[in-house]
Amino acid sequence: MKGKINVKTENIFPVIKKFLYSDHEIFLREIVSNAVDATQKLKTLSSLGEAKGELGDLTIDVKIDKDKKTLHVIDRGIGMTEDEVEKYITQIAFSGAEEFLEKFKGKSEADVNQLIGHFGLGFFSSFMVSDQVEIFTRSFKDAPAVHWSCDGDTEYSIEQCDKQERGTEIVMHITDECKDFLEEYKILELLRKYCKFMPVPIRFGKEKSWEDSPTEKDKDGNPKRVEVEHDRIINNTEPLWKKSPSELKDEDYNKFFRELYPMNFDEPLFHIHLNVDYPFNLTGILYFPKVKKNIDPTQDKIQLYCNQVFVTDSVEGVVPQYMMLLRGVLDSPDIPLNVSRSYLQSDGNVKKISSHIAKKVAEKLEEISKNQHEEFLNKWDDLKIFIEYGMLSDEKFYDRMKNIYVFKNTDKEFFTLDDYKKKISTLQTDKDGNVIFLYAQNVDEQYAYIQAAKDKGYDVLLLDGILDTHFVNMLEQKNEKCRFTRIDADVISKLIQKDEKIPSKLSEDEVKKIQEMMENLVDKKTFTVQTESLEETAQPVTITQNEFMRRMKDMSELGGGGMYGLYGDMPDSYNLVINTNHPVIYNILQNADSEQQTEKLSQLKDLALLSQGLLKGEALDTFIKRSTKLVE
């Protein structure tokens, strides 16, 4: 029997291809998903006593016939009668297509992608890659088998056939333009991407493995290792997120992490097992990975599933932006998708899910900090960037984390904010009552500055993370009378302003003279020469960098935007501070001719530059030659 599909368009298939499935490869997901649904329905009917007899092997087969240019998806599910084929294939699906066309006639692709609901069009994704599609199906009911065929226009044929097995076989005659889908590697890639956790076994081709022979022995009497060919099952039908956390161990979670990301060889730091059934359904496992400085945000992303069917790894909206550093899998039937299950929709449920995920992550971090505190501190360097990102992005997350966030000092001791305030408040409070948090960003490069601070009894934090500049800026805004100052922002006696003053051993004229001499030796666009009366033990010449200007420039480079952008293109500027109480400075003025004065001041200046890594190229070569000469 031949029939005509009742749609008011000459050819619906190009429209389906253009608007519903811009990504052709997802046709395989749709067809295999239908096979899974048919199999699951049979299991349900059997459990209710409505499907009689043995179910047998319910594995779904995917096969390629390159000679005939066909791709086959075969299930042993409920199958269809002729009436059901007419109803579900040529009436419901196409009426859904017609409704789709009428509703979105003249709309852009972007408008179409906002469509919520499926319209029963999944089967017709097969026509994206086929110039003919056939269905061979036999119902679990006592009814003749049916063959349906359509070559991509509105006409189809349907007739009885001699198919013996229960279930449905979809035969796609692949077009020349899509011949890649006749290659085993391509189909295997798509099955592993979209179907690797579907709840019914999927078989595709053969694979080989080395196993112990049951009969053959080697020379030592041990079972001989032989290469064995067997069916390739591509999916794990019982993924870890479907199991109860009580029956799982850490090694199970780590093994599953490697299953999700086979090219990631680092073990995750912690995991969170989600299992929510109200007010929405959500299961999944999220991992805290080791965050490297060269992390690629396009790799190893969180995977979103709908009833174990892969949807996307672009989960913006479902997962808060600051949690995109996490890895893992989420599965929810309550996240609204567009007609092709490729785009997430924004609605109230998505926002609730996003908020819940943030809450569960915060709870997990609090639990680890409380119950596994040593482990929490041991892994702090890896957790820190994630926690700072969240606290900077989300006020609620900040409120949850502020009591467990820890600072690490240069002696590798850890403190909460309140504990650290108590530790330093007596000695590191300035004349205006501000508690000054001194910090370094590189222990080796800023060693001399750190030691100078420690010699005065000060404590120095290590803030070497990429978000630390933004983070301390936020902390200052939220905590009155707290100021963060990098250890090289000023000379040591002025980092924490006290009322005490040290008199200068040089006269005003001598101070002016030494300043003018030094100004003639530096680039005035980069360096501002200052004189300070410091302790004799302080360095004769020190390079400092204004905290405000350096911080604004750092924040601009990190993408601070707004007012910070004004500082991004400004050149680096430094203060060169001369200690007018240092004996070397006094001797230069008193016991050297003008040539010697210039040479010795140049040496002191270059030593200060060298300590900050600012002496390079020709200037470094000149310094080395001068140093050799002075030694001689």
Buried (B, 14 or more C-beta within 10 A) or exposed (E): EEBEBEBEBEEBBEBBBEBBBBEBBBBBBBBBBBBBBBBBBBBEBBEEEEBEEEBEEBBBBBBBEEEEBBBBBBBBBBBBBBEBBBEEBBBBBBBBBBBBBEEBEEEEEEEBBEBEEBBBBBBBBBBBBBBBBBBBBBBBBEBEBBBBBBBBEBEBEBEEBEBEBBBBBBBBBBBEEBEEBBEEEBBBEBBBBBBBBBBBBBBBBEEEEEEEEEEEEEEEEEEEEEEEEEEBEBBBBEBBBBBEBEEBEEEBBBEBBBBBBEEBEEBBBBBBBBBBEEEBBBBBBBBBBBBEEEEEEEEBBBBBBBBBBBBBBEBEBBBBEBBBBBBBBBBBEBBBBBBBBBBBBEEEBBEBBBEBBBEBBBEBBBEBBEEEEEEBBEBBBBBBBBBBBBBBBBEEBBEBBBEBBBBBBBEEBBBBBEEBBEBBEEEBBBEEEBBBBBBBBEEEBBBBBBEBBBEEEBBBBBBBBBBBBBBBBBBBEEBEBBBBBBBBBBBBBBBBEEEEEBEBBBEEEBBEBBBEBBEEBBEEEEBBBBBBBBBEEBBBBBBBBBBEBBBBBBBBEBEBEEEBEEBBEEEEBBBBBBBBBBEBBBEBBEEBEEEEBBBBBBBBBBBBBBBBEBBEEEBBEEBEEBBEEEEE
